[in-house]
Structure formats: structure tokens, C-alpha cells
């Protein structure tokens, strides 16, 4: 088990987490590697703790993948049967300066080599991650590399390895093989990938997407190919000017409707505030005197509060 950027002992990210950690610790044929800048409770009982510098996860993970590749440890049959684009990924990993990146992460190279020994010797491996790498520097790249770690070694979809989470089952159950009429992308559970949004918009097809509702997120920042995504969105400045003009017009209408009556109400509220201040100031002064403090000028000579 590789624990990456999390502490299951305290976070309880999976069922009976502490029992599972204790079972791994006690079983002679099982090992645990922790990759974390902190010395956590899980790191204390791990076989190996790679205590990297904060924010360097991407460098260390990429170096581990490069060492696996250099040793010929990739699961060639699994990769050929279940993946696409491997040669491009392989060429990138082959060009990684392993020594320099491990040094940048602040981890002894001998410990990284030992971690690779354990990974390649394991009959099965599972990678457990949480917010430590998902909300830190290079978060998207971190998530990609940690998935490469178990895919590259063929540790996916079998007992003792990573697998698709059960909450995804309804997506596949409710999929009927439909495809987008614009791009031909398969629709899974009524959903299309966010990264295909620009293709669905920037098309001459009359059935292309013509409106988008964005709620509580910023896909132009989080989706791939930012420039193309922005090209597919309406111009936010034009919307902003219209929204400001709408608010300005509404405010003007309210003021015209209120008329002089609004001025009278403001004046009456200000008078009430001044009276309240005069009544409270002696009470404040008495309280300060009871506590042995000198009176303050604002308690002796209250001023009317500002109003707007």
C-alpha cells in the first residue's frame, strides 16, 4: 500500500482504516510506503517513509515512474490491452532527470530505489491519496501521476489493487450507448466530459451547444486547454457591464420612488441613534469606573454616529 499525501489513521478515508493499517503492519508479507512531508501516525508504522519537501510531489512521483520504466518494470500486456497513448507518455518519462528531481524533492535516492524495489516485488499494490496532493502545488499533475503509478505497473481492476469506486456504477448502469450528435463523444449517465465542451460549442453543426450555465466553479481555469475553453465562452466583460447597468437602473428607480419620504426616514433614524448614544455613554462611563478605568472622552462627550 502506498499512502500518498494523507493520514488514514486520523482521516478515516476508508472503512475501518485503523484496523487495515494495523493488519498491514502485523502481516509479514505486506508492506506500506508513506510519501508525506509530515511524520504522521501512519508514517510511524510504515516500512518506508519518503519525507519529501512540501510541494515537490510531482517531481518525486515522476522520478519513481522513470525508475520503474528504466528497470523495465512496466506491465506491458496490461498497457497494450487497456490504454492508449502510451508511447507518448513513455517518451516523456524516459527524459526525466531522475537524480536532479529526487534531489529537488529532498529524499535520498537510495530510499526511492528501495521504494521501487518494493513496488516491483509486490503481487498487488493499492495507492491511497487524499487532499495532501489534491490541494497543493501541481495538484492536477499529482493526480495524473499517482494514477500512472498503478496503471504503469498493472495494479488496477483486480484483487488488492485500485479500482473504480462504487459510486460510479450508476453512471455506467444508466448509460445506453448514446453519443453526442456534434462530436460523437459517448454520453455516460447523461454526462459529457468537461474537456469536450469547447468542441461541442466551436462547431458549425446546427445542434451545437448554444448556452452554458456555470454554478460555483470556474471551468475556464480548471478544464484542459484554457485558451480554447475561453474561446467557447461568452465574453464576461460584456455581461459584467450589463449587470452593473441593471443594478444602477434599479437603484435609480428605487430612489425616484422613495422621494422625500426616504430623506425623512433617514433623518428620523439618525435622531434615534443620537439619543441612544447619549443614553448609553453614562452607562459606559460608570462601567469603566467600576472596573477602575479612567473615563474616555467619547463617553463624556458623545458625538452623533455617522449615517449614510
C-alpha positions as semicolon CSV with decimal commas, in nm:
position;residue;x (nm);y (nm);z (nm)
1;X;0,000;0,000;0,000
2;X;0,127;0,344;-0,093
3;X;-0,013;0,623;0,126
4;X;0,033;0,949;-0,060
5;X;-0,038;1,286;0,097
6;X;-0,280;1,158;0,361
7;X;-0,302;1,003;0,706
8;X;-0,572;0,730;0,715
9;X;-0,510;0,680;1,088
10;X;-0,673;1,018;1,155
11;X;-0,869;1,090;0,836
12;X;-1,056;0,756;0,822
13;X;-1,090;0,790;0,447
14;X;-1,198;0,426;0,410
15;X;-1,384;0,175;0,624
16;X;-1,206;0,052;0,938
17;X;-0,894;0,245;0,840
18;X;-0,704;0,188;1,164
19;X;-0,775;-0,184;1,157
20;X;-0,646;-0,202;0,799
21;X;-0,329;-0,014;0,889
22;X;-0,266;-0,243;1,187
23;X;-0,323;-0,553;0,973
24;X;-0,067;-0,435;0,719
25;X;0,179;-0,356;0,999
26;X;0,145;-0,701;1,156
27;X;0,135;-0,914;0,838
28;X;0,486;-1,035;0,745
29;X;0,414;-1,037;0,372
30;X;0,268;-0,689;0,346
31;X;0,441;-0,353;0,316
32;X;0,342;0,012;0,337
33;X;0,515;0,313;0,184
34;X;0,422;0,663;0,302
35;X;0,503;0,969;0,089
36;X;0,437;1,276;0,301
37;X;0,630;1,581;0,428
38;X;0,489;1,515;0,777
39;X;0,579;1,232;1,010
40;X;0,224;1,107;1,061
41;X;0,088;0,817;1,268
42;X;0,080;0,605;0,952
43;X;0,437;0,702;0,866
44;X;0,548;0,582;1,208
45;X;0,438;0,225;1,130
46;X;0,528;0,221;0,760
47;X;0,806;0,009;0,615
48;X;0,937;0,319;0,437
49;X;0,866;0,690;0,474
50;X;0,970;0,920;0,189
51;X;0,964;1,254;0,369
52;X;0,978;1,487;0,071
53;X;0,984;1,866;0,069
54;X;0,632;2,019;0,063
55;X;0,507;2,087;-0,289
56;X;0,752;1,853;-0,469
57;X;0,519;1,552;-0,506
58;X;0,510;1,579;-0,885
59;X;0,890;1,565;-0,908
60;X;0,918;1,263;-0,682
61;X;0,631;1,069;-0,844
62;X;0,766;1,135;-1,192
63;X;1,112;1,017;-1,083
64;X;0,963;0,696;-0,936
65;X;0,782;0,629;-1,265
66;X;1,100;0,694;-1,460
67;X;1,296;0,446;-1,244
68;X;1,026;0,181;-1,295
69;X;1,048;0,239;-1,669
70;X;1,429;0,230;-1,666
71;X;1,417;-0,109;-1,495
72;X;1,163;-0,242;-1,743
73;X;0,903;-0,277;-1,470
74;X;0,601;-0,160;-1,670
75;X;0,315;-0,408;-1,721
76;X;0,343;-0,429;-2,098
77;X;0,045;-0,661;-2,155
78;X;-0,187;-0,459;-1,935
79;X;-0,081;-0,133;-2,101
80;X;-0,128;-0,274;-2,452
81;X;-0,476;-0,408;-2,374
82;X;-0,622;-0,125;-2,167
83;X;-0,455;0,205;-2,255
84;X;-0,396;0,441;-2,547
85;X;-0,120;0,698;-2,598
86;X;0,140;0,502;-2,404
87;X;0,431;0,576;-2,636
88;X;0,390;0,950;-2,588
89;X;0,384;0,910;-2,210
90;X;0,679;0,674;-2,224
91;X;0,891;0,925;-2,416
92;X;0,823;1,194;-2,156
93;X;0,908;0,966;-1,863
94;X;1,225;0,849;-2,034
95;X;1,353;1,206;-2,048
96;X;1,315;1,281;-1,676
97;X;1,642;1,373;-1,496
98;X;1,591;1,128;-1,212
99;X;1,882;1,230;-0,988
100;X;1,804;1,604;-1,014
101;X;1,433;1,562;-0,945
102;X;1,484;1,330;-0,650
103;X;1,735;1,578;-0,507
104;X;1,482;1,858;-0,559
105;X;1,228;1,658;-0,356
106;X;1,484;1,628;-0,076
107;X;1,465;1,248;-0,050
108;X;1,769;1,016;-0,052
109;X;1,795;0,839;-0,387
110;X;1,863;0,509;-0,209
111;X;1,523;0,532;-0,037
112;X;1,349;0,598;-0,369
113;X;1,523;0,299;-0,524
114;X;1,411;0,089;-0,228
115;X;1,052;0,207;-0,280
116;X;1,069;0,094;-0,643
117;X;1,208;-0,244;-0,528
118;X;0,903;-0,288;-0,305
119;X;0,659;-0,180;-0,579
120;X;0,801;-0,419;-0,838
121;X;0,820;-0,709;-0,591
122;X;0,456;-0,675;-0,481
123;X;0,197;-0,916;-0,617
124;X;-0,057;-0,636;-0,586
125;X;-0,045;-0,270;-0,487
126;X;-0,300;-0,004;-0,398
127;X;-0,236;0,372;-0,393
128;X;-0,427;0,575;-0,134
129;X;-0,441;0,954;-0,183
130;X;-0,630;1,244;-0,027
131;X;-0,614;1,622;-0,001
132;X;-0,241;1,639;0,066
133;X;-0,167;1,619;-0,306
134;X;-0,508;1,726;-0,435
135;X;-0,493;2,074;-0,285
136;X;-0,127;2,157;-0,314
137;X;0,115;2,267;-0,582
138;X;0,072;2,086;-0,919
139;X;-0,249;1,925;-0,790
140;X;-0,385;1,813;-1,129
141;X;-0,047;1,675;-1,234
142;X;-0,016;1,499;-0,898
143;X;-0,348;1,322;-0,956
144;X;-0,240;1,217;-1,305
145;X;0,096;1,082;-1,186
146;X;-0,046;0,885;-0,893
147;X;-0,284;0,713;-1,135
148;X;0,007;0,639;-1,368
149;X;0,179;0,474;-1,072
150;X;-0,076;0,193;-1,050
151;X;-0,162;0,184;-1,421
152;X;0,201;0,162;-1,531
153;X;0,250;-0,138;-1,304
154;X;-0,082;-0,303;-1,395
155;X;-0,225;-0,269;-1,045
156;X;-0,580;-0,189;-1,145
157;X;-0,909;-0,377;-1,150
158;X;-0,802;-0,692;-0,966
159;X;-0,796;-0,804;-0,604
160;X;-0,570;-0,592;-0,384
161;X;-0,535;-0,308;-0,636
162;X;-0,705;0,019;-0,721
163;X;-1,046;0,004;-0,888
164;X;-1,330;0,227;-0,999
165;X;-1,529;0,349;-0,700
166;X;-1,874;0,204;-0,644
167;X;-2,039;0,548;-0,668
168;X;-1,956;0,544;-1,039
169;X;-2,165;0,232;-1,102
170;X;-2,491;0,425;-1,165
171;X;-2,318;0,623;-1,439
172;X;-2,249;0,307;-1,636
173;X;-2,577;0,143;-1,540
174;X;-2,773;0,441;-1,675
175;X;-2,573;0,466;-1,997
176;X;-2,739;0,337;-2,312
177;X;-2,458;0,398;-2,561
178;X;-2,581;0,741;-2,670
179;X;-2,332;0,969;-2,841
180;X;-2,315;1,343;-2,897
181;X;-2,463;1,446;-3,230
182;X;-2,187;1,707;-3,268
183;X;-1,863;1,532;-3,168
184;X;-1,964;1,167;-3,144
185;X;-1,843;1,156;-2,783
186;X;-2,004;0,877;-2,581
187;X;-2,254;1,006;-2,323
188;X;-2,211;0,833;-1,987
189;X;-2,500;0,867;-1,744
190;X;-2,627;1,169;-1,937
191;X;-2,291;1,346;-1,899
192;X;-2,017;1,460;-2,134
193;X;-1,654;1,524;-2,031
194;X;-1,583;1,886;-1,943
195;X;-1,278;1,882;-2,167
196;X;-1,502;1,826;-2,471
197;X;-1,711;2,136;-2,402
198;X;-1,522;2,359;-2,645
199;X;-1,563;2,102;-2,921
200;X;-1,937;2,095;-2,855
201;X;-1,956;2,475;-2,889
202;X;-1,698;2,570;-3,154
203;X;-1,864;2,374;-3,431
204;X;-2,068;2,458;-3,741
205;X;-2,316;2,186;-3,656
206;X;-2,664;2,340;-3,605
207;X;-2,711;2,115;-3,298
208;X;-2,405;2,257;-3,119
209;X;-2,426;2,384;-2,760
210;X;-2,555;2,743;-2,759
211;X;-2,586;2,819;-2,387
212;X;-2,396;2,731;-2,070
213;X;-2,489;2,766;-1,703
214;X;-2,189;2,778;-1,469
215;X;-2,256;2,734;-1,097
216;X;-1,999;2,756;-0,817
217;X;-1,693;2,676;-1,026
218;X;-1,459;2,817;-1,288
219;X;-1,420;2,566;-1,574
220;X;-1,217;2,812;-1,778
221;X;-0,948;2,769;-1,513
222;X;-0,987;2,401;-1,426
223;X;-1,058;2,242;-1,765
224;X;-0,781;2,149;-2,006
225;X;-0,678;2,385;-2,291
226;X;-0,772;2,713;-2,122
227;X;-0,744;2,927;-2,438
228;X;-0,984;2,707;-2,634
229;X;-1,227;2,686;-2,342
230;X;-1,232;3,065;-2,309
231;X;-1,295;3,098;-2,683
232;X;-1,608;2,886;-2,640
233;X;-1,747;3,103;-2,357
234;X;-1,933;3,437;-2,391
235;X;-1,733;3,747;-2,307
236;X;-1,764;3,806;-1,931
237;X;-1,692;4,180;-1,959
238;X;-1,998;4,243;-2,172
239;X;-2,210;4,052;-1,920
240;X;-2,050;4,245;-1,634
241;X;-2,128;4,586;-1,789
242;X;-2,488;4,484;-1,847
243;X;-2,523;4,361;-1,490
244;X;-2,380;4,685;-1,347
245;X;-2,611;4,892;-1,566
246;X;-2,909;4,686;-1,450
247;X;-2,822;4,741;-1,083
248;X;-2,769;5,114;-1,145
249;X;-3,108;5,148;-1,314
250;X;-3,282;4,959;-1,034
251;X;-3,119;5,179;-0,771
252;X;-3,225;5,495;-0,956
253;X;-3,584;5,370;-0,978
254;X;-3,592;5,296;-0,606
255;X;-3,464;5,647;-0,523
256;X;-3,717;5,812;-0,752
257;X;-3,998;5,609;-0,596
258;X;-3,888;5,685;-0,239
259;X;-3,873;6,063;-0,292
260;X;-3,871;6,296;0,005
261;X;-4,016;6,033;0,237
262;X;-3,686;5,844;0,229
263;X;-3,500;6,157;0,344
264;X;-3,740;6,196;0,636
265;X;-3,687;5,833;0,738
266;X;-3,308;5,871;0,727
267;X;-3,328;6,186;0,942
268;X;-3,555;6,016;1,197
269;X;-3,319;5,714;1,223
270;X;-3,021;5,943;1,276
271;X;-3,205;6,121;1,559
272;X;-3,284;5,792;1,727
273;X;-2,918;5,688;1,705
274;X;-2,804;6,015;1,865
275;X;-3,048;5,973;2,155
276;X;-2,935;5,614;2,208
277;X;-2,570;5,723;2,215
278;X;-2,642;5,984;2,484
279;X;-2,824;5,729;2,696
280;X;-2,552;5,464;2,667
281;X;-2,249;5,689;2,726
282;X;-2,308;5,744;3,102
283;X;-2,360;5,370;3,143
284;X;-2,027;5,303;2,970
285;X;-1,851;5,558;3,191
286;X;-1,999;5,406;3,508
287;X;-1,892;5,059;3,399
288;X;-1,537;5,173;3,333
289;X;-1,523;5,347;3,669
290;X;-1,642;5,032;3,845
291;X;-1,359;4,843;3,679
292;X;-1,103;5,103;3,785
293;X;-1,051;5,255;3,440
294;X;-1,032;5,623;3,363
295;X;-1,330;5,767;3,171
296;X;-1,287;5,810;2,798
297;X;-1,358;6,135;2,620
298;X;-1,613;5,975;2,390
299;X;-1,814;5,862;2,693
300;X;-1,811;6,209;2,848
301;X;-1,874;6,396;2,525
302;X;-2,067;6,163;2,292
303;X;-2,088;6,250;1,927
304;X;-2,370;6,157;1,698
305;X;-2,286;5,849;1,493
306;X;-2,243;5,881;1,121
307;X;-2,517;5,766;0,896
308;X;-2,528;5,714;0,521
